């Protein structure tokens, strides 16, 4: 009887949140990308997520004259991996400010004025977390977005 291939046999060294999300929502795309190495270009939503993360980082650790929205939009608009049509690009760009506003509201700031409002400084960010899951054979790896004295924030 033939042995079933494991994820490691296919050359995978780890899995991630985005890999699991793709497998749950688009299994054929996951197989193409992770097993047959047919990579898709990064989508507008993923680049928007990175841009929002930059803005949130500035809200916590930026200087007096840093503007979270301006920096987020600059990153988004300059991203060379963003090879998508103009309508999709604009739609995702339009989500950046509301997402930054929503994050501010978590800290009790209801009005967006684009300035830093003394949010607590982060203690760490992008710390690697690795979990061994029984029966998988490869680890699940993720990274924290922002860590504080009493909490961890993940923006997904």
MDTraj code that builds the backbone (N, CA, C; nanometers):
import mdtraj as md
import numpy as np

residues = "UNK UNK UNK UNK UNK UNK UNK UNK UNK UNK UNK UNK UNK UNK UNK UNK UNK UNK UNK UNK UNK UNK UNK UNK UNK UNK UNK UNK UNK UNK UNK UNK UNK UNK UNK UNK UNK UNK UNK UNK UNK UNK UNK UNK UNK UNK UNK UNK UNK UNK UNK UNK UNK UNK UNK UNK UNK UNK UNK UNK UNK UNK UNK UNK UNK UNK UNK UNK UNK UNK UNK UNK UNK UNK UNK UNK UNK UNK UNK UNK UNK UNK UNK UNK UNK UNK UNK UNK UNK UNK UNK UNK UNK UNK UNK UNK UNK UNK UNK UNK UNK UNK UNK UNK UNK UNK UNK UNK UNK UNK UNK UNK UNK UNK UNK UNK UNK UNK UNK UNK UNK UNK UNK UNK UNK UNK UNK UNK UNK UNK UNK UNK UNK UNK UNK UNK UNK UNK UNK UNK UNK UNK UNK UNK UNK UNK UNK UNK UNK UNK UNK UNK UNK UNK UNK UNK".split()
xyz = np.array([
    [0.0847, -0.1180, 0.0000],
    [0.0000, 0.0000, 0.0000],
    [0.0892, 0.1244, 0.0000],
    [0.0555, 0.2214, -0.0836],
    [0.1330, 0.3443, -0.0938],
    [0.1112, 0.4313, 0.0287],
    [0.2194, 0.4942, 0.0708],
    [0.2139, 0.5852, 0.1851],
    [0.1608, 0.7210, 0.1399],
    [0.0692, 0.7789, 0.2177],
    [0.0222, 0.9134, 0.1882],
    [0.1350, 1.0125, 0.2111],
    [0.1461, 1.1101, 0.1213],
    [0.2490, 1.2126, 0.1365],
    [0.2124, 1.3073, 0.2503],
    [0.3124, 1.3464, 0.3271],
    [0.2918, 1.4465, 0.4317],
    [0.3210, 1.5842, 0.3732],
    [0.2870, 1.6866, 0.4474],
    [0.3187, 1.8229, 0.4025],
    [0.4691, 1.8403, 0.3859],
    [0.5462, 1.7811, 0.4743],
    [0.6920, 1.7892, 0.4634],
    [0.7410, 1.7208, 0.3360],
    [0.6777, 1.6103, 0.2969],
    [0.7164, 1.5419, 0.1730],
    [0.6980, 1.6326, 0.0513],
    [0.6042, 1.7241, 0.0580],
    [0.5792, 1.8187, -0.0509],
    [0.6738, 1.9396, -0.0443],
    [0.7615, 1.9413, 0.0544],
    [0.8585, 2.0501, 0.0658],
    [0.8142, 2.1655, 0.1533],
    [0.7013, 2.1512, 0.2204],
    [0.6582, 2.2581, 0.3105],
    [0.7357, 2.2469, 0.4412],
    [0.7859, 2.3588, 0.4889],
    [0.8617, 2.3612, 0.6143],
    [0.7760, 2.4101, 0.7305],
    [0.6694, 2.4847, 0.6991],
    [0.5779, 2.5329, 0.8024],
    [0.4461, 2.5740, 0.7366],
    [0.3452, 2.5991, 0.8194],
    [0.2205, 2.6570, 0.7733],
    [0.1989, 2.7870, 0.8505],
    [0.1121, 2.8710, 0.7977],
    [0.0879, 3.0016, 0.8590],
    [-0.0617, 3.0295, 0.8607],
    [-0.0978, 3.1387, 0.9263],
    [-0.2378, 3.1819, 0.9289],
    [-0.2890, 3.2009, 0.7871],
    [-0.2128, 3.2695, 0.7033],
    [-0.2604, 3.2958, 0.5674],
    [-0.2717, 3.1671, 0.4869],
    [-0.1819, 3.0729, 0.5105],
    [-0.1898, 2.9433, 0.4425],
    [-0.3164, 2.8686, 0.4839],
    [-0.3441, 2.8653, 0.6128],
    [-0.4649, 2.7982, 0.6607],
    [-0.5909, 2.8668, 0.6087],
    [-0.5898, 2.9994, 0.6063],
    [-0.7049, 3.0744, 0.5566],
    [-0.7301, 3.0417, 0.4094],
    [-0.6236, 3.0383, 0.3302],
    [-0.6384, 3.0048, 0.1890],
    [-0.6895, 2.8614, 0.1722],
    [-0.6359, 2.7681, 0.2516],
    [-0.6808, 2.6285, 0.2428],
    [-0.8295, 2.6160, 0.2759],
    [-0.8756, 2.6883, 0.3755],
    [-1.0170, 2.6816, 0.4143],
    [-1.1098, 2.7438, 0.3104],
    [-1.0627, 2.8496, 0.2456],
    [-1.1501, 2.9248, 0.1558],
    [-1.1321, 2.8947, 0.0071],
    [-1.0126, 2.8503, -0.0323],
    [-0.9840, 2.8241, -0.1737],
    [-0.8846, 2.7086, -0.1862],
    [-0.9286, 2.5888, -0.1560],
    [-0.8390, 2.4739, -0.1565],
    [-0.7641, 2.4556, -0.2893],
    [-0.8291, 2.4701, -0.4066],
    [-0.7515, 2.4563, -0.5308],
    [-0.6372, 2.5580, -0.5409],
    [-0.6623, 2.6808, -0.4970],
    [-0.5567, 2.7828, -0.4992],
    [-0.4450, 2.7467, -0.4018],
    [-0.4829, 2.6903, -0.2841],
    [-0.3820, 2.6487, -0.1867],
    [-0.2930, 2.5399, -0.2460],
    [-0.3534, 2.4400, -0.3096],
    [-0.2763, 2.3306, -0.3706],
    [-0.1808, 2.3854, -0.4758],
    [-0.2316, 2.4736, -0.5620],
    [-0.1466, 2.5320, -0.6663],
    [-0.0305, 2.6100, -0.6054],
    [-0.0605, 2.6900, -0.5035],
    [0.0421, 2.7772, -0.4463],
    [0.1423, 2.7016, -0.3598],
    [0.0952, 2.6165, -0.2712],
    [0.1846, 2.5556, -0.1733],
    [0.2417, 2.4207, -0.2161],
    [0.1679, 2.3439, -0.2933],
    [0.2202, 2.2140, -0.3342],
    [0.2900, 2.2197, -0.4700],
    [0.2366, 2.3016, -0.5621],
    [0.2943, 2.3086, -0.6955],
    [0.3709, 2.4386, -0.7225],
    [0.3856, 2.5214, -0.6184],
    [0.4677, 2.6430, -0.6227],
    [0.4272, 2.7415, -0.7320],
    [0.2978, 2.7490, -0.7600],
    [0.2439, 2.8457, -0.8563],
    [0.1939, 2.9660, -0.7775],
    [0.2823, 3.0579, -0.7490],
    [0.2509, 3.1721, -0.6622],
    [0.1631, 3.2739, -0.7331],
    [0.0705, 3.3279, -0.6560],
    [-0.0126, 3.4378, -0.7043],
    [0.0509, 3.5690, -0.6579],
    [0.0315, 3.6755, -0.7346],
    [0.0812, 3.8046, -0.6856],
    [0.0050, 3.8465, -0.5601],
    [0.0695, 3.9264, -0.4774],
    [0.0055, 3.9743, -0.3552],
    [-0.1148, 4.0587, -0.3924],
    [-0.2242, 4.0356, -0.3254],
    [-0.3469, 4.1087, -0.3536],
    [-0.3508, 4.2442, -0.2858],
    [-0.4435, 4.3260, -0.3311],
    [-0.4581, 4.4614, -0.2783],
    [-0.4933, 4.4605, -0.1300],
    [-0.5751, 4.3650, -0.0869],
    [-0.6146, 4.3600, 0.0546],
    [-0.4939, 4.3309, 0.1437],
    [-0.4033, 4.2449, 0.0977],
    [-0.2839, 4.2144, 0.1771],
    [-0.1930, 4.3372, 0.1887],
    [-0.1759, 4.4086, 0.0792],
    [-0.0930, 4.5295, 0.0826],
    [-0.1603, 4.6355, 0.1694],
    [-0.2939, 4.6457, 0.1605],
    [-0.3667, 4.7384, 0.2468],
    [-0.3456, 4.7027, 0.3933],
    [-0.3461, 4.5743, 0.4255],
    [-0.3208, 4.5313, 0.5624],
    [-0.1837, 4.5747, 0.6115],
    [-0.0836, 4.5624, 0.5265],
    [0.0504, 4.6074, 0.5636],
    [0.0518, 4.7588, 0.5845],
    [-0.0192, 4.8308, 0.4990],
    [-0.0239, 4.9773, 0.5110],
    [-0.0905, 5.0184, 0.6420],
    [-0.1990, 4.9514, 0.6786],
    [-0.2672, 4.9825, 0.8044],
    [-0.1750, 4.9524, 0.9223],
    [-0.1020, 4.8436, 0.9139],
    [-0.0088, 4.8093, 1.0220],
    [0.0958, 4.9200, 1.0406],
    [0.1431, 4.9770, 0.9310],
    [0.2391, 5.0885, 0.9391],
    [0.1741, 5.2069, 1.0109],
    [0.0498, 5.2390, 0.9759],
    [-0.0197, 5.3499, 1.0417],
    [-0.0402, 5.3266, 1.1890],
    [-0.0781, 5.2045, 1.2262],
    [-0.0987, 5.1724, 1.3673],
    [0.0335, 5.1818, 1.4437],
    [0.1401, 5.1345, 1.3836],
    [0.2725, 5.1437, 1.4482],
    [0.3066, 5.2904, 1.4758],
    [0.2771, 5.3766, 1.3808],
    [0.3033, 5.5199, 1.3998],
    [0.2152, 5.5763, 1.5107],
    [0.0898, 5.5300, 1.5182],
    [0.0014, 5.5769, 1.6251],
    [0.0605, 5.5475, 1.7634],
    [0.1303, 5.4366, 1.7742],
    [0.1878, 5.3987, 1.9032],
    [0.3283, 5.4541, 1.9246],
    [0.4109, 5.4481, 1.8242],
    [0.5529, 5.4757, 1.8439],
    [0.6067, 5.5902, 1.7590],
    [0.5189, 5.6563, 1.6830],
    [0.5642, 5.7629, 1.5944],
    [0.5994, 5.8903, 1.6683],
    [0.6633, 5.9788, 1.5964],
    [0.7008, 6.1075, 1.6523],
    [0.5883, 6.2091, 1.6413],
    [0.6121, 6.3228, 1.6974],
    [0.5118, 6.4295, 1.7051],
    [0.4590, 6.4717, 1.5678],
    [0.5452, 6.4677, 1.4661],
    [0.5059, 6.5166, 1.3342],
    [0.4744, 6.4052, 1.2346],
    [0.4719, 6.2807, 1.2803],
    [0.4381, 6.1682, 1.1928],
    [0.2872, 6.1625, 1.1726],
    [0.2449, 6.1341, 1.0515],
    [0.1028, 6.1250, 1.0187],
    [0.0716, 5.9810, 0.9771],
    [-0.0024, 5.9073, 1.0600],
    [-0.0297, 5.7669, 1.0298],
    [-0.0971, 5.7440, 0.8946],
    [-0.1946, 5.8267, 0.8600],
    [-0.2661, 5.8077, 0.7343],
    [-0.1763, 5.8365, 0.6145],
    [-0.1019, 5.9458, 0.6202],
    [-0.0124, 5.9803, 0.5093],
    [0.0903, 5.8705, 0.4862],
    [0.1500, 5.8190, 0.5932],
    [0.2514, 5.7137, 0.5803],
    [0.1897, 5.5839, 0.5285],
    [0.0692, 5.5509, 0.5756],
    [0.0011, 5.4297, 0.5283],
    [-0.0287, 5.4383, 0.3794],
    [-0.0839, 5.5502, 0.3370],
    [-0.1177, 5.5673, 0.1955],
    [0.0075, 5.5714, 0.1082],
    [0.1144, 5.6319, 0.1580],
    [0.2387, 5.6356, 0.0817],
    [0.2920, 5.4944, 0.0593],
    [0.2916, 5.4124, 0.1637],
    [0.3367, 5.2743, 0.1487],
    [0.2481, 5.2009, 0.0478],
    [0.1179, 5.2139, 0.0624],
    [0.0241, 5.1444, -0.0253],
    [0.0451, 5.1850, -0.1712],
    [0.0548, 5.3127, -0.1963],
    [0.0644, 5.3618, -0.3343],
    [0.1988, 5.3351, -0.3994],
    [0.3030, 5.3170, -0.3197],
    [0.4365, 5.2932, -0.3754],
    [0.4698, 5.1454, -0.3862],
    [0.3810, 5.0585, -0.3408],
    [0.4127, 4.9161, -0.3362],
    [0.4245, 4.8580, -0.4768],
    [0.5430, 4.8083, -0.5134],
    [0.5629, 4.7564, -0.6493],
    [0.4904, 4.6240, -0.6750],
    [0.4485, 4.5542, -0.5690],
    [0.3811, 4.4259, -0.5867],
    [0.2332, 4.4425, -0.6163],
    [0.1871, 4.5651, -0.6217],
    [0.0446, 4.5909, -0.6353],
    [0.0053, 4.6016, -0.7822],
    [0.0151, 4.4903, -0.8537],
    [-0.0179, 4.4879, -0.9956],
    [-0.1633, 4.4547, -1.0183],
    [-0.2520, 4.5447, -0.9815],
    [-0.3954, 4.5196, -0.9935],
    [-0.4619, 4.6354, -1.0654],
    [-0.5877, 4.6153, -1.1032],
    [-0.6597, 4.7202, -1.1744],
    [-0.6880, 4.8395, -1.0823],
    [-0.7112, 4.9532, -1.1439],
    [-0.7304, 5.0774, -1.0707],
    [-0.8498, 5.0779, -0.9772],
    [-0.9605, 5.0138, -1.0160],
    [-1.0790, 5.0127, -0.9311],
    [-1.0531, 4.9376, -0.8006],
    [-0.9903, 4.8222, -0.8098],
    [-0.9596, 4.7437, -0.6903],
    [-0.8597, 4.8180, -0.6028],
    [-0.7623, 4.8785, -0.6668],
    [-0.6597, 4.9548, -0.5939],
    [-0.7245, 5.0684, -0.5146],
    [-0.8118, 5.1430, -0.5800],
    [-0.8789, 5.2555, -0.5140],
    [-0.9721, 5.2084, -0.4030],
    [-1.0433, 5.0995, -0.4274],
    [-1.1350, 5.0468, -0.3267],
    [-1.0596, 5.0116, -0.1987],
    [-0.9488, 4.9399, -0.2119],
    [-0.8717, 4.9007, -0.0941],
    [-0.8068, 5.0216, -0.0274],
    [-0.7594, 5.1171, -0.1050],
    [-0.7021, 5.2391, -0.0472],
    [-0.8069, 5.3126, 0.0357],
    [-0.9309, 5.3073, -0.0088],
    [-1.0390, 5.3735, 0.0636],
    [-1.0699, 5.3105, 0.1988],
    [-1.0219, 5.1905, 0.2224],
    [-1.0441, 5.1236, 0.3513],
    [-0.9393, 5.1605, 0.4561],
    [-0.8302, 5.2218, 0.4147],
    [-0.7197, 5.2477, 0.5081],
    [-0.7613, 5.3438, 0.6188],
    [-0.8138, 5.4604, 0.5852],
    [-0.8520, 5.5560, 0.6893],
    [-0.9577, 5.5001, 0.7836],
    [-1.0662, 5.4380, 0.7340],
    [-1.1639, 5.3827, 0.8280],
    [-1.1044, 5.2771, 0.9223],
    [-1.0073, 5.2007, 0.8726],
    [-0.9456, 5.1000, 0.9592],
    [-0.8600, 5.1662, 1.0670],
    [-0.7893, 5.2737, 1.0323],
    [-0.7122, 5.3477, 1.1326],
    [-0.8063, 5.4138, 1.2335],
    [-0.9177, 5.4661, 1.1864],
    [-1.0169, 5.5251, 1.2768],
    [-1.0717, 5.4196, 1.3728],
    [-1.1027, 5.3034, 1.3197],
    [-1.1550, 5.1957, 1.4029],
    [-1.0536, 5.1571, 1.5109],
    [-0.9276, 5.1538, 1.4758],
    [-0.8245, 5.1199, 1.5742],
    [-0.8175, 5.2260, 1.6834],
    [-0.8246, 5.3536, 1.6436],
    [-0.8240, 5.4615, 1.7433],
    [-0.9402, 5.4484, 1.8396],
    [-1.0567, 5.4102, 1.7877],
    [-1.1758, 5.3966, 1.8725],
    [-1.1557, 5.2895, 1.9796],
    [-1.0751, 5.1886, 1.9496],
    [-1.0435, 5.0877, 2.0508],
    [-0.9745, 5.1495, 2.1718],
    [-0.9119, 5.2633, 2.1500],
    [-0.8401, 5.3338, 2.2560],
    [-0.9163, 5.4556, 2.3063],
    [-1.0469, 5.4605, 2.2772],
    [-1.1312, 5.5662, 2.3319],
    [-1.1233, 5.6988, 2.2599],
    [-1.0698, 5.7015, 2.1385],
    [-1.0596, 5.8257, 2.0620],
    [-1.1622, 5.8176, 1.9492],
    [-1.2688, 5.8975, 1.9605],
    [-1.3802, 5.8842, 1.8677],
    [-1.3669, 5.9662, 1.7403],
    [-1.2941, 6.0740, 1.7430],
    [-1.2828, 6.1599, 1.6248],
    [-1.1465, 6.1444, 1.5599],
    [-1.1459, 6.1178, 1.4307],
    [-1.0198, 6.1068, 1.3563],
    [-0.9749, 6.2461, 1.3166],
    [-0.8550, 6.2815, 1.3577],
    [-0.7988, 6.4079, 1.3101],
    [-0.6584, 6.3877, 1.2541],
    [-0.6175, 6.2620, 1.2397],
    [-0.4903, 6.2314, 1.1766],
    [-0.3683, 6.2540, 1.2626],
    [-0.3870, 6.2801, 1.3906],
    [-0.2712, 6.3070, 1.4752],
    [-0.2494, 6.1930, 1.5741],
    [-0.1336, 6.1945, 1.6359],
    [-0.0988, 6.0966, 1.7379],
    [-0.1678, 6.1366, 1.8676],
    [-0.2280, 6.0426, 1.9353],
    [-0.3015, 6.0718, 2.0572],
    [-0.2443, 5.9977, 2.1773],
    [-0.1160, 5.9966, 2.1929],
    [-0.0522, 5.9354, 2.3095],
    [-0.1003, 5.7930, 2.3364],
    [-0.1088, 5.7132, 2.2321],
    [-0.1386, 5.5728, 2.2526],
    [-0.0152, 5.5090, 2.3163],
    [-0.0328, 5.4036, 2.3940],
    [0.0831, 5.3454, 2.4616],
    [0.1866, 5.2938, 2.3617],
    [0.3138, 5.3093, 2.3974],
    [0.4199, 5.2578, 2.3119],
    [0.4178, 5.1058, 2.3137],
    [0.4566, 5.0478, 2.2016],
    [0.4652, 4.9026, 2.1938],
    [0.5912, 4.8555, 2.2656],
    [0.5842, 4.7345, 2.3195],
    [0.7021, 4.6741, 2.3816],
    [0.7757, 4.5859, 2.2825],
    [0.7030, 4.5309, 2.1867],
    [0.7631, 4.4456, 2.0843],
    [0.6665, 4.4361, 1.9670],
    [0.7194, 4.3949, 1.8542],
    [0.6348, 4.3670, 1.7380],
    [0.7036, 4.2624, 1.6522],
    [0.6235, 4.1922, 1.5760],
    [0.6719, 4.0886, 1.4855],
    [0.7545, 3.9803, 1.5556],
    [0.7107, 3.9443, 1.6784],
    [0.7771, 3.8344, 1.7496],
    [0.7250, 3.7031, 1.6927],
    [0.8166, 3.6151, 1.6618],
    [0.7820, 3.4860, 1.6030],
    [0.7210, 3.3934, 1.7083],
    [0.6106, 3.3298, 1.6706],
    [0.5448, 3.2305, 1.7552],
    [0.5397, 3.1014, 1.6739],
    [0.5841, 2.9925, 1.7341],
    [0.5871, 2.8647, 1.6637],
    [0.5171, 2.7588, 1.7481],
    [0.4236, 2.6871, 1.6869],
    [0.3491, 2.5814, 1.7552],
    [0.3655, 2.4509, 1.6792],
    [0.3894, 2.3465, 1.7530],
    [0.3916, 2.2123, 1.6950],
    [0.2519, 2.1542, 1.7116],
    [0.1890, 2.1164, 1.6028],
    [0.0540, 2.0608, 1.6065],
    [0.0617, 1.9101, 1.5843],
    [0.0033, 1.8322, 1.6728],
    [0.0087, 1.6866, 1.6587],
    [-0.0481, 1.6403, 1.5234],
    [0.0223, 1.5493, 1.4590],
    [-0.0242, 1.4910, 1.3342],
    [0.0047, 1.5723, 1.2105],
    [0.0613, 1.6897, 1.2238],
    [0.0881, 1.7751, 1.1080],
    [0.2305, 1.7523, 1.0550],
    [0.3263, 1.7415, 1.1451],
    [0.4638, 1.7158, 1.1043],
    [0.5464, 1.8387, 1.0723],
    [0.4820, 1.9522, 1.0570],
    [0.5526, 2.0787, 1.0373],
    [0.4887, 2.1814, 1.1310],
    [0.5643, 2.2831, 1.1728],
    [0.5080, 2.3785, 1.2694],
    [0.4148, 2.4815, 1.2056],
    [0.3284, 2.5366, 1.2879],
    [0.2485, 2.6538, 1.2543],
    [0.3291, 2.7730, 1.3040],
    [0.3588, 2.8658, 1.2148],
    [0.4405, 2.9815, 1.2510],
    [0.3605, 3.1089, 1.2260],
    [0.3662, 3.1995, 1.3210],
    [0.3009, 3.3284, 1.3072],
    [0.3841, 3.4353, 1.3748],
    [0.3416, 3.5571, 1.3606],
    [0.4130, 3.6707, 1.4195],
    [0.3123, 3.7641, 1.4845],
    [0.3460, 3.8143, 1.6029],
    [0.2590, 3.9117, 1.6666],
    [0.2687, 4.0433, 1.5907],
    [0.1607, 4.1194, 1.5888],
    [0.1690, 4.2523, 1.5280],
    [0.2254, 4.3514, 1.6295],
    [0.1603, 4.3607, 1.7444],
    [0.2047, 4.4550, 1.8473],
    [0.1886, 4.3927, 1.9843],
    [0.2882, 4.4111, 2.0693],
    [0.2808, 4.3600, 2.2059],
    [0.2922, 4.4765, 2.3033],
    [0.2098, 4.4676, 2.4080],
    [0.2088, 4.5675, 2.5135],
    [0.2309, 4.4953, 2.6459],
    [0.2419, 4.5699, 2.7528],
    [0.2675, 4.5103, 2.8841],
    [0.1646, 4.4034, 2.9191],
    [0.0379, 4.4283, 2.8871],
    [-0.0679, 4.3363, 2.9300],
    [-0.1492, 4.2758, 2.8163],
    [-0.1058, 4.2943, 2.6920],
    [-0.1851, 4.2419, 2.5804],
    [-0.1020, 4.2283, 2.4528],
    [-0.1603, 4.1548, 2.3601],
    [-0.1041, 4.1397, 2.2252],
    [-0.2143, 4.1768, 2.1284],
    [-0.1799, 4.2527, 2.0245],
    [-0.2759, 4.2928, 1.9230],
    [-0.2362, 4.2287, 1.7906],
    [-0.3321, 4.1621, 1.7277],
    [-0.3126, 4.1103, 1.5923],
    [-0.4196, 4.1755, 1.5060],
    [-0.3791, 4.2358, 1.3978],
    [-0.4715, 4.3168, 1.3171],
    [-0.5536, 4.2380, 1.2162],
    [-0.5365, 4.1102, 1.2026],
    [-0.6100, 4.0338, 1.1018],
    [-0.7583, 4.0405, 1.1226],
])
top = md.Topology()
chain = top.add_chain()
for i, resn in enumerate(residues, 1):
    res = top.add_residue(resn, chain, resSeq=i)
    for name in ("N", "CA", "C"):
        top.add_atom(name, md.element.get_by_symbol(name[0]), res)
traj = md.Trajectory(xyz[None], top)
